């Protein structure tokens, strides 16, 4: 996602409140990433308007289901790295991580 789109969504969707740090850098938590993905799906793939997506996300149960532990685990499963692999900084693991991060960026675009 482009930064200006995320900033606009932060204004429109009150559920998106990333932590801001020095230099106005934003840090999104897992739940917020899942919400961003859901907003993207609603707007770009399901044809919702901003207002329609807002009303869909105003349903607390919908948001709870979208950001549930199961959904977080599904999102984490997309980037499978064992604890041993994470601990090793081998070029192979770094290349694997780089590839996975590129895939995540493509998903979020």
Secondary structure, DSSP 4 states (H G I P E B T S, - for coil): --HHHHHHHHHH-TT---EEEGGGEEE--HHHHHHHHHHHIIIIIS---HHHHHHHHT-HHHHHHHTSHHHHHHHHHTT---HHHHH---HHHHHHHHHHHHHHHHHH-
